[in-house]
Amino acid sequence: MKFTIYGSGCNKCQTLITNAEEAAKALGVNYDIEKITNTNSIIEAGIMRTPALAIDDDIVIEGKVASVNKIKDWLT
Amino acid sequence: MIKLLTLYKENPRQGHLLLLILVGFLVIYFLPVNSERFSNAWLESIRLTNWYAREHVILCLLPAFAIAGAMAVYISQGAVMRYLGPKASKPIALSVASVSGTLLAVCSCTVLPLFGGIYKRGAGLGAAIAFLYSGPAINIMAVVVTAKVLGAELGFARAGGAILFALVIGAIMHVLYRKEEAGRSSVSDRGFSADEQEKPLSITVIFFSLMIGILVFANWAAADSKTWMAIYQWKWQITSLLAIALGVLLVLRWQWSIFHMLILAAIVGLSALLIPGVPQLPFAIGVLGVMSLAALNTQDQEWAAQTWDFTKQIMPLLLAGVFIAGLLLGRPGYHGLIPDEWVNIAVGGNSLLSTLLASILGAFMYFSTLTEVPIVKGLLGAGMGKGPALALLLAGPALSLPNMLVIRTIIGTQKTLVYCALVVVMATTTGFIYGNF
């Protein structure tokens, strides 16, 4: 499982990272986390609103922090 | 000596620590504690922060946070983004971009990716620049705080100026680079399509009008005009009526429990009756109550969460900004650390030179969300003219040195320089005209 988190490093992105980690740990899934903070790379990925989260290169949420439960739903 | 240097190279961390302690010690050692100006400045900053807390937080900031939170949740961003996509017509994209900051961008860290997206994959340079420029100045928080702290006149001058600016600067950039623009090809319109809208548009409009109405009437200030005064006399009655209407709307269309809403209304009413003359109390209870009810409702939790995010993000910055402004500049009519004469020499009066200086300062300085407002207030109190003040407000939040560096990596050095020059020239012109006529 690969999480990609897009965002310039503000508070919301940090929350999204912890939520994603927590969800993966709760389900016992192996995961890597990649943080994309460069504005140009964010734009090239097609993201308009940060923070955003992609699971295995599939963008699942944009412009919002997803809750732990929501991320669990996407993982199962 | 050489031994000491090698010792330092081996333990750079400890060396830095030593330097830090030394500097800190020297600063405290030489603090001019006995100087009257120095001790006054600290008192001033405490008094100013206290004044802000009393005058601006409950009636103005609290509801503004709630509205900003609701905008982030209930306004479908896709509905706006549709007009900024690669297939949108240029004039429409430009006009939508210049006003969409009111709905889309509340936090400055979301502006840049949106800007880059509109530029690279959407409607192009003109619309992107218009959005980048107006976003930080016309979002609901900025307009409300500016109008409340600096007065309605400057507040509206800022909002109007920002939209006009966005249109003009966006159009100029588009014309300057039209050849390059014509060659762009749209890759995909991901992110530019409308997403599902849960509530009908009319309900959303009524919902936001009611909340903004509550905000406006609760902050209605006494003024010299007759109709203005008549409204002022009735402001709390009008505010309560709007609040009741909002409560009814939340019960009917948001399916909030009528029982909970009645309890909240009863508490608000009781507090108003038991402790008359302090409208802040029922108002604060009302806002906090609505937010708690939102947090209790699973489908509206997001509203409470977003509101809390804005509060966490903006409140400490704003209070720190107020404190520093008070320390350096003092309240109007009192002195802070920086002598009033300096302010007067630099940006006093409404001359062309002081307006130009104000807009250049504004362009380079970094203001974190909304802190420009207390700083301008302090400068005004110390003798800054209203022309330079508007120039600073127009050039300030849209540009800063760190911001320019990021923009440069997206659109290149030349376009960034042209953009900055346009902002400074236009801010100076507008400020000069506003200050002298």
Interface residues (C-beta under 8 A of the other chain):
Chain A: G7 S8 C10 N11 K12 T39 N40 I42 I43 E44 G46 I47 M48 R49 T50 E62 G63 K64 V65
Chain B: Q77 M81 C107 C109 T110 L112 P113 L114 G116 G117 I118 K120 R121 S188 R190 G191 E302 A305 D309 K312 Q313 V406 T409 I410
